[in-house]
């Protein structure tokens, strides 16, 4: 049998593996390439993947870089099931709908411009209709239940601890007289982080495809990050500041709300207005409450008893843009959570425009900021930034917290790998930039005394 990586090979986006057993063909993930225009040009289904000839797709989790090319696959003729956990089905639907909406809007804007020069209109990569057709193929399954896809070919999804519903794929192929046990890590989370459960321990495999996003880094400890977060919020409330937190809608917004709730519950802070200014984060928070059984015990208990809702009685949801704009006139101390998390689009841009010049504003950056984003400039201490073409002088306090990552660091990755090492599996490192992958490969060799392999885009590996 053979496996080919059609994305996230020496790169962090576009996750997609084609598994060809000789009798059957499967995809694990079919994600979107994200970043520069050059990278985004890879957003197509390669000719070597025949959508009519794929027996099943398995999705590890709902992030766009893992599910974002699924509508292209369906548009090209794929009609079989797309397996995933129940929570992932809801998250992937939310994320794909948003992605189609953004592409439709961007294309409409580009076409207005093209019309001025008599250029033919462009089509969006995919539309909301394509996404609706894709979601009809979603086939949610429970964690830890083997599912047979074809004779001699089965898989199960186990907890990856990355975001709600995230899974690693264990696949057993028993065809043509030989047995293979493959593991695809998907994205792996950290241990001992609230809401999501810890990554499951997988004890055997002969072939492992594992992510390396933070293969070269150690995060600040989660507890240390929490302490810093607590100190910042307490201090800002004392000084009657407006606290602005750019946040990703899925997972990060819920983590931050969870921590604010804890601080209110334990009386570290008094109850102040908290505004969740993001329709997508509001939807993601509702999805989380729907999937209690996939949360860790503490979060489940707090949700079930109604304690979390009680702690967050000061939470106000801003669905409409008028509700969002009304926050400009709030003068008392408050917390505003808004997207996009990287400060490159969305309602957060208006809050930054209105508050960066205010010395009584605190901006807490809690996520990765891509090069070129306003968030990155703020983290790097820029004295002024451009927002909607306007130069804005930064008088607000800017703080950056690194430890809230949904990805495990180098230690977490090695911890996940260790129980599988005894059988000397072949390890393929994917989903990481060159440095992160090389550093992780070096660590694996040092710690376990054998070499990990690094596949390239489109390279077919014989297993
Ligand atoms: Zn992810």
Boltz pocket constraint, residues with backbone or C-beta under 6 A from the ligand:
constraints:
  - pocket:
      binder: B
      contacts: [[A, 61], [A, 63], [A, 162], [A, 187]]
      max_distance: 6.0
